[in-house]
């Protein structure tokens, strides 16, 4: 749910509650006032009845047309003191039951006590309730309509700089787009946000350039002494006066240096891919590229007694040629290195999908860790565990979807362009 939508719903809910509470409070307040007025009128009628009895020594005549219902009940003894109450009586004018306000008071006449009741209809309060309810509902509807219009146009316009800034940040890429340009705004909070985002992007750009420079320099600086060590060890191994033990130690060191060299090259490649240093793209015949790789790997597969089956259609892709070469090398090497003796490799290219499958050890690989760095199926593996991580990075920057499947004893990598 958008912030504006949530704000509008909360705002409308608060307004409805406020109007409801205020209308109820107003109704109760007016009801109290009207009851006091009616009680005052009933008290005035009481006074008039007592004055009439005192002056004329007779009970007043009752008229059927009067809205008040007055009754005299002889009691024989003095009744209770004056009291007010709400009752329901039949209204002769409305021809139905209505709420009445009644006053009861004692009256002495001709040495006899009477209980006098005077009831007055409360029709005004019923009409007032309906009027207040109608006004409240109408006011709430008008307020909701006005709030919707305000939120639709005014608030959307006020929040426009915020969404513009988000769009600028969404299109910002380190090392590619330069310094982002945020919209000017007179709203203090948005101006502060833009200033903070600009500072953050400038710092990130600076850190990115420093990290990129450090990665390249460090990798090249490490590569040079590694090459020297490999060369010296190669010369040492070829010396004739080395003992068998010294020769084995030199070969072991040479193997470790080769492994360290490959690791350094893989990490440097990952850094270059992540830093978007392979931006040049072109249209490549994927079928022809795979056929080249089949020829390059043929001797390896023959020596490992691996049988290769392939179905290739004419497919062209738009990708960096170096990244495509590395991608195919890593996938085919992975299918070879993790195969079994006298195993199989199946390659199928059709439409926008490439599937590379191979036989291997029973059981699926851990899909959560498969493409992470330094993941190895076996701890005793001689590989550095970066091959599939490089594949994942290449597919990410090349907008290729890659998935791993395991079925019928085959490990498959499916690429969709």
C-alpha positions as CSV (number, residue, x, y, z in Angstrom):
1,X,0.0,0.0,0.0
2,X,1.3,3.4,-0.9
3,X,2.1,6.0,1.8
4,X,-0.4,8.4,0.3
5,X,-3.2,5.8,0.3
6,X,-2.5,4.8,3.9
7,X,-2.3,8.4,5.0
8,X,-5.7,9.1,3.2
9,X,-7.4,6.1,4.8
10,X,-6.1,7.1,8.3
11,X,-7.1,10.7,7.7
12,X,-10.6,9.7,6.6
13,X,-11.0,7.3,9.5
14,X,-10.0,10.0,12.0
15,X,-12.4,12.5,10.4
16,X,-15.3,10.0,10.5
17,X,-14.6,9.3,14.2
18,X,-14.3,13.0,15.0
19,X,-17.6,13.8,13.2
20,X,-19.4,10.9,14.8
21,X,-18.2,11.8,18.3
22,X,-18.9,15.5,17.8
23,X,-22.4,14.8,16.4
24,X,-23.1,12.5,19.3
25,X,-21.8,15.1,21.8
26,X,-23.9,17.8,20.1
27,X,-27.0,15.7,20.2
28,X,-26.6,14.9,23.9
29,X,-25.8,18.6,24.7
30,X,-28.9,19.8,22.8
31,X,-31.0,17.0,24.4
32,X,-30.0,18.2,27.8
33,X,-30.9,21.8,26.9
34,X,-34.3,20.8,25.4
35,X,-35.1,18.7,28.4
36,X,-34.4,21.7,30.6
37,X,-36.6,23.9,28.5
38,X,-39.4,21.3,28.6
39,X,-39.0,20.9,32.3
40,X,-39.2,24.7,32.6
41,X,-42.5,24.6,30.5
42,X,-43.9,21.8,32.7
43,X,-42.9,23.8,35.8
44,X,-44.7,26.8,34.4
45,X,-47.9,24.7,33.8
46,X,-47.6,23.5,37.4
47,X,-47.5,27.1,38.6
48,X,-50.5,28.1,36.5
49,X,-52.6,25.2,37.8
50,X,-51.8,26.1,41.4
51,X,-52.6,29.8,40.8
52,X,-55.9,28.8,39.0
53,X,-57.0,26.6,41.9
54,X,-56.1,29.3,44.5
55,X,-57.9,32.0,42.5
56,X,-61.0,30.2,41.3
57,X,-61.2,27.4,44.0
58,X,-61.8,24.9,41.2
59,X,-59.8,22.6,39.0
60,X,-59.0,24.0,35.6
61,X,-60.8,22.8,32.5
62,X,-59.0,20.4,30.2
63,X,-59.1,20.9,26.4
64,X,-58.7,18.1,24.0
65,X,-56.8,20.2,21.6
66,X,-54.0,21.0,24.0
67,X,-50.8,19.0,23.3
68,X,-50.2,18.6,27.0
69,X,-52.0,15.7,28.7
70,X,-53.1,16.8,32.2
71,X,-54.7,14.4,34.7
72,X,-55.9,14.8,38.3
73,X,-55.9,11.7,40.6
74,X,-57.4,12.0,44.1
75,X,-55.1,10.2,46.6
76,X,-56.7,10.8,50.0
77,X,-53.3,11.5,51.5
78,X,-50.5,13.7,50.5
79,X,-48.6,12.2,47.5
80,X,-44.9,12.2,46.9
81,X,-43.0,15.4,46.0
82,X,-42.6,16.7,42.5
83,X,-40.7,14.5,40.1
84,X,-39.9,14.4,36.3
85,X,-39.7,11.2,34.2
86,X,-39.7,9.9,30.6
87,X,-42.7,7.8,29.5
88,X,-44.4,6.6,26.4
89,X,-48.0,7.6,25.8
90,X,-50.5,7.6,22.9
91,X,-50.5,10.9,21.0
92,X,-54.0,12.0,19.9
93,X,-52.5,14.3,17.3
94,X,-50.1,11.8,15.8
95,X,-52.3,8.8,16.3
96,X,-49.5,6.6,17.6
97,X,-47.2,6.1,20.6
98,X,-44.7,8.8,21.4
99,X,-42.1,9.7,24.0
100,X,-43.4,12.2,26.6
101,X,-41.8,14.2,29.4
102,X,-44.0,14.0,32.5
103,X,-44.1,16.0,35.7
104,X,-45.9,14.8,38.8
105,X,-46.7,17.1,41.8
106,X,-49.1,17.1,44.8
107,X,-52.1,19.5,44.9
108,X,-54.5,20.2,47.8
109,X,-58.1,21.2,46.8
110,X,-61.2,21.3,49.0
111,X,-59.3,19.6,51.8
112,X,-58.4,16.7,49.5
113,X,-55.1,15.7,48.0
114,X,-54.6,15.2,44.3
115,X,-51.7,13.9,42.3
116,X,-51.4,16.0,39.2
117,X,-49.6,14.7,36.1
118,X,-48.7,16.9,33.1
119,X,-47.1,15.1,30.1
120,X,-45.7,16.9,27.1
121,X,-44.7,15.2,23.8
122,X,-41.0,15.1,22.8
123,X,-41.6,15.3,19.0
124,X,-39.0,18.0,18.7
125,X,-36.2,15.8,20.0
126,X,-37.1,13.1,17.5
127,X,-37.0,15.5,14.6
128,X,-33.8,16.9,16.0
129,X,-32.1,13.5,16.1
130,X,-33.1,12.8,12.5
131,X,-31.8,16.3,11.5
132,X,-28.5,15.8,13.3
133,X,-28.0,12.4,11.8
134,X,-28.8,13.7,8.3
135,X,-26.4,16.6,8.7
136,X,-23.7,14.4,10.1
137,X,-23.9,11.9,7.3
138,X,-24.0,14.6,4.6
139,X,-21.1,16.4,6.2
140,X,-19.0,13.2,6.4
141,X,-19.7,12.4,2.8
142,X,-18.8,15.9,1.7
143,X,-15.6,15.8,3.8
144,X,-14.6,12.4,2.4
145,X,-15.1,13.7,-1.2
146,X,-13.0,16.8,-0.5
147,X,-10.3,14.8,1.2
148,X,-10.2,12.4,-1.8
149,X,-9.9,15.4,-4.2
150,X,-7.1,16.9,-2.1
151,X,-5.2,13.7,-1.8
152,X,-5.6,13.0,-5.5
153,X,-4.3,16.3,-6.7
154,X,-2.7,18.4,-4.0
155,X,-0.9,15.8,-2.0
156,X,0.2,14.0,-5.2
157,X,1.7,17.2,-6.4
158,X,3.4,17.8,-3.1
159,X,5.0,14.4,-3.1
160,X,6.1,14.6,-6.7
161,X,9.7,15.7,-5.8
162,X,10.0,12.6,-3.5
163,X,9.1,10.2,-6.3
164,X,11.3,12.0,-8.7
165,X,14.2,11.6,-6.3
166,X,13.5,7.9,-6.0
167,X,13.5,7.6,-9.8
168,X,16.9,9.3,-9.9
169,X,18.3,6.9,-7.3
170,X,16.8,3.9,-9.1
171,X,18.6,4.9,-12.3
172,X,21.9,5.6,-10.5
173,X,24.7,3.2,-11.2
174,X,28.1,3.3,-9.7
175,X,30.8,4.3,-12.2
176,X,28.4,4.8,-15.0
177,X,25.8,7.6,-14.5
178,X,28.0,10.2,-12.8
179,X,26.6,12.6,-10.1
180,X,22.8,12.3,-9.8
181,X,20.7,15.4,-10.3
182,X,17.8,15.7,-7.9
183,X,14.8,18.0,-8.5
184,X,14.7,21.4,-6.7
185,X,12.1,21.7,-4.1
186,X,11.0,24.2,-1.5
187,X,9.9,21.6,1.0
188,X,12.5,21.4,3.7
189,X,12.2,17.7,4.4
190,X,12.6,16.7,0.7
191,X,15.5,19.2,0.3
192,X,17.2,17.6,3.3
193,X,16.6,14.1,1.8
194,X,18.1,15.1,-1.6
195,X,21.1,16.6,0.1
196,X,21.7,13.4,2.1
197,X,21.2,11.2,-1.0
198,X,23.7,13.4,-2.9
199,X,26.3,13.1,-0.2
200,X,25.7,9.3,0.0
201,X,26.0,8.8,-3.7
202,X,29.2,10.9,-3.9
203,X,30.7,9.0,-1.1
204,X,29.7,5.6,-2.7
205,X,31.1,6.7,-6.1
206,X,34.4,7.7,-4.4
207,X,34.6,4.5,-2.5
208,X,33.8,2.5,-5.6
209,X,36.6,4.1,-7.6
210,X,39.0,3.6,-4.8
211,X,38.0,-0.1,-4.4
212,X,38.1,-0.6,-8.2
213,X,41.6,0.9,-8.4
214,X,42.8,-1.1,-5.4
215,X,41.4,-4.4,-6.8
216,X,43.1,-4.0,-10.1
217,X,46.4,-2.9,-8.6
218,X,46.4,-5.6,-6.0
219,X,45.6,-8.3,-8.5
220,X,48.3,-7.2,-10.9
221,X,50.8,-6.7,-8.1
222,X,50.1,-10.2,-6.8
223,X,50.2,-11.7,-10.3
224,X,53.7,-10.5,-11.0
225,X,55.5,-12.2,-8.0
226,X,53.3,-15.4,-8.6
227,X,54.6,-15.5,-12.2
228,X,58.2,-15.1,-10.9
229,X,57.7,-17.9,-8.3
230,X,56.2,-20.2,-10.9
231,X,59.1,-19.6,-13.2
232,X,61.8,-20.1,-10.5
233,X,60.1,-23.3,-9.4
234,X,59.8,-24.5,-12.9
235,X,63.6,-24.0,-13.4
236,X,64.3,-25.7,-10.0
237,X,62.3,-28.8,-11.0
238,X,64.3,-29.1,-14.2
239,X,67.6,-29.1,-12.3
240,X,69.3,-32.6,-12.5
241,X,71.1,-32.5,-9.1
242,X,67.9,-32.3,-7.0
243,X,67.1,-35.1,-4.7
244,X,63.8,-37.0,-5.0
245,X,62.5,-35.3,-1.8
246,X,63.5,-31.9,-3.0
247,X,61.9,-32.5,-6.4
248,X,58.6,-33.6,-4.7
249,X,58.6,-30.5,-2.5
250,X,59.3,-28.2,-5.5
251,X,56.4,-29.9,-7.4
252,X,54.1,-29.5,-4.5
253,X,55.0,-25.8,-4.2
254,X,54.6,-25.3,-7.9
255,X,51.1,-26.9,-7.8
256,X,50.1,-24.6,-4.9
257,X,51.3,-21.5,-6.8
258,X,49.4,-22.5,-9.9
259,X,46.3,-22.9,-7.7
260,X,46.9,-19.5,-6.1
261,X,47.4,-18.0,-9.5
262,X,44.1,-19.4,-10.8
263,X,42.4,-18.1,-7.6
264,X,43.8,-14.6,-8.1
265,X,42.7,-14.6,-11.7
266,X,39.2,-15.7,-10.8
267,X,38.9,-13.1,-8.1
268,X,40.2,-10.4,-10.5
269,X,37.6,-11.6,-13.1
270,X,34.8,-11.4,-10.6
271,X,35.8,-7.9,-9.6
272,X,35.9,-6.8,-13.2
273,X,32.5,-8.3,-13.9
274,X,31.0,-6.6,-10.8
275,X,32.6,-3.3,-11.8
276,X,30.9,-3.5,-15.2
277,X,34.2,-3.5,-17.1
278,X,32.8,-5.7,-19.9
279,X,30.3,-3.4,-21.4
280,X,31.0,-3.8,-25.1
281,X,28.3,-6.1,-26.6
282,X,27.6,-7.5,-30.0
283,X,25.5,-10.1,-31.8
284,X,27.0,-13.5,-31.6
285,X,26.1,-16.8,-33.3
286,X,25.7,-19.0,-30.2
287,X,25.5,-22.2,-32.2
288,X,28.9,-21.5,-33.8
289,X,30.4,-20.5,-30.5
290,X,29.3,-23.8,-28.8
291,X,30.7,-25.8,-31.8
292,X,34.1,-24.1,-31.3
293,X,34.0,-25.1,-27.6
294,X,33.0,-28.7,-28.5
295,X,36.1,-28.9,-30.6
296,X,38.3,-27.4,-27.9
297,X,37.1,-29.8,-25.2
298,X,37.0,-32.9,-27.5
299,X,40.5,-34.2,-26.4
300,X,39.7,-33.7,-22.7
301,X,36.4,-35.6,-23.0
302,X,38.1,-38.3,-25.0
303,X,40.8,-38.7,-22.3
304,X,38.1,-38.9,-19.6
305,X,35.9,-41.3,-21.7
306,X,33.0,-38.9,-21.6
307,X,30.4,-39.1,-24.4
308,X,28.9,-35.8,-25.6
309,X,25.5,-35.5,-27.3
310,X,24.2,-32.2,-28.6
311,X,21.3,-30.7,-30.4
312,X,22.0,-27.2,-31.7
313,X,19.7,-24.7,-33.5
314,X,20.7,-21.5,-35.1
315,X,20.5,-18.9,-32.3
316,X,22.0,-15.5,-31.9
317,X,22.5,-13.6,-28.7
318,X,23.5,-10.0,-27.8
319,X,26.3,-10.3,-25.2
320,X,29.9,-9.4,-24.5
321,X,32.0,-11.9,-26.4
322,X,34.6,-12.3,-23.6
323,X,31.9,-13.0,-21.0
324,X,30.2,-15.5,-23.3
325,X,33.5,-17.3,-23.8
326,X,34.1,-17.4,-20.0
327,X,30.5,-18.5,-19.4
328,X,30.7,-21.5,-21.8
329,X,34.2,-22.5,-20.6
330,X,33.0,-22.6,-17.0
331,X,29.8,-24.5,-17.7
332,X,31.5,-27.1,-19.9
333,X,34.5,-27.4,-17.4
334,X,32.0,-27.8,-14.6
335,X,30.2,-30.6,-16.6
336,X,33.6,-32.3,-17.2
337,X,35.2,-31.9,-13.8
338,X,32.1,-33.1,-11.9
339,X,31.3,-36.0,-14.2
340,X,31.9,-39.7,-13.6
341,X,34.0,-42.1,-15.6
342,X,32.3,-43.1,-18.9
343,X,29.7,-40.4,-18.2
344,X,27.7,-38.3,-20.5
345,X,27.2,-34.6,-21.3
346,X,24.1,-33.4,-23.1
347,X,23.9,-29.9,-24.7
348,X,20.7,-28.6,-26.2
349,X,20.2,-25.2,-27.8
350,X,16.7,-24.2,-29.0
351,X,14.9,-20.9,-29.2
352,X,16.1,-18.7,-26.3
353,X,17.2,-21.6,-24.1
354,X,20.5,-23.4,-23.6
355,X,20.6,-26.6,-21.4
356,X,23.9,-28.2,-20.4
357,X,23.4,-31.5,-18.5
358,X,25.9,-34.0,-17.2
359,X,25.9,-37.3,-15.3
360,X,27.5,-37.0,-11.8
361,X,27.4,-38.1,-8.3
362,X,24.0,-39.1,-6.9
363,X,22.0,-36.4,-5.2
364,X,21.1,-32.8,-6.0
365,X,23.5,-29.9,-5.2
366,X,22.6,-27.4,-2.5
367,X,20.8,-24.8,-4.5
368,X,21.1,-22.1,-1.8
369,X,24.9,-22.3,-1.9
370,X,25.5,-23.5,-5.4
371,X,26.4,-20.1,-6.9
372,X,28.1,-18.7,-3.8
373,X,31.8,-18.2,-3.7
374,X,34.1,-21.0,-2.6
375,X,31.3,-23.5,-2.6
376,X,32.6,-27.0,-3.1
377,X,30.6,-30.2,-3.2
378,X,33.6,-32.0,-1.8
379,X,36.1,-30.5,0.6
380,X,38.9,-32.5,-1.1
381,X,38.2,-30.9,-4.4
382,X,41.2,-29.3,-6.2
383,X,39.0,-26.5,-7.6
384,X,38.7,-23.1,-6.0
385,X,34.9,-23.0,-5.9
386,X,34.6,-19.8,-8.0
387,X,33.5,-21.2,-11.4
388,X,29.7,-21.2,-10.8
389,X,30.0,-17.9,-8.9
390,X,31.6,-16.4,-12.0
391,X,28.8,-17.9,-14.1
392,X,26.2,-16.3,-11.9
393,X,27.8,-12.9,-12.1
394,X,28.0,-13.1,-15.9
395,X,24.4,-14.1,-16.2
396,X,23.4,-11.3,-13.9
397,X,25.1,-8.5,-15.8
398,X,24.1,-10.0,-19.1
399,X,20.4,-10.2,-18.1
400,X,20.3,-14.0,-18.5
401,X,18.2,-16.2,-16.2
402,X,20.0,-19.3,-15.0
403,X,18.5,-22.3,-13.0
404,X,19.8,-25.5,-11.7
405,X,17.8,-28.8,-12.0
406,X,18.5,-32.4,-10.9
407,X,16.4,-35.2,-12.4
408,X,17.0,-38.7,-13.6
409,X,20.6,-38.6,-12.4
410,X,21.4,-35.5,-14.5
411,X,22.7,-32.2,-13.2
412,X,21.4,-29.5,-15.5
413,X,22.0,-25.8,-15.9
414,X,19.3,-24.0,-17.9
415,X,20.0,-20.6,-19.4
416,X,17.2,-18.4,-20.8
417,X,17.9,-15.2,-22.7
